[in-house]
Amino acid sequence: MKRRVVVTGGASISPLGMDDDEIFERLHLLKNCTIRMPGWDVYKQINTRLAAPIPFSLPEFPRKKLCSLRVTI
């Protein structure tokens, strides 16, 4: 039996921005989002201190709601 997958939407999450317009604008401006992470100095095993963090915060969900989230395949 073949299984079908239907993609009903899409999103962009990038260090350059959270929506397509913002990302493309920063790409055209040759914007560099790589920064030095001073908090990583305590980790001697990491050979780099550079990263491109994503500028967003997770939404607040009640604990009961988090426990009920499921992933279905």
Residue, then its C-alpha position, 0 to 999 in steps of 0.5 A: m500500500k502506498r502512503r501519500v503525504v500532503v504538505t499544507g504549508g511551509a515556513s522559513i526559520s533563518p538567522l536572516g529573518m522569519d519571513d521570505d521578504e525579510i530573508f530576501e532583503r537581507l540576502h540582497l544587502l549581503k547581510n552576515c548574521t554570524i556572530r561570536m558566542p562569548g558564552w561558549d568560552v566555557y566549553k573547551q571541547i568546541n573548536t569554534r566560537l562562531a554561530a548564526p543564531i535564529p532570532f526568535s523565542l518559543p511561544e509560551f504553552p501551558r504544561k498540560k498543552l505541551c504534554s498533549l502534543r503528538v507527532t503523527i506519521 
